[in-house]
């Protein structure tokens, strides 16, 4: 299933705009990996994205969180984490 939920669409737009990607946010497949062979993001992108999430959703992602691999695994996983932790 490639259709994005409302929150996935919102997060995909945040990813594209905050990282200045030349990609259609709607083309990001929710289950596709964000890093490596998937969307191709790297550790610098993760830092920038974490700052953008903090500003937009009102909570901090910690660099030492042992679950970061799961949190940033895909658009879907990141969106679920944001929904659970957002304060705004």
Secondary structure, DSSP 8 states (H G I E B T S, - for coil): -----HHHHHHHHHHHHHTT-SS-GGGS-TTSBSBTTSS-B-HHHHHHHHHHHHHHHS----TT-TTHHHHTSBHHHHHHHHHHH---
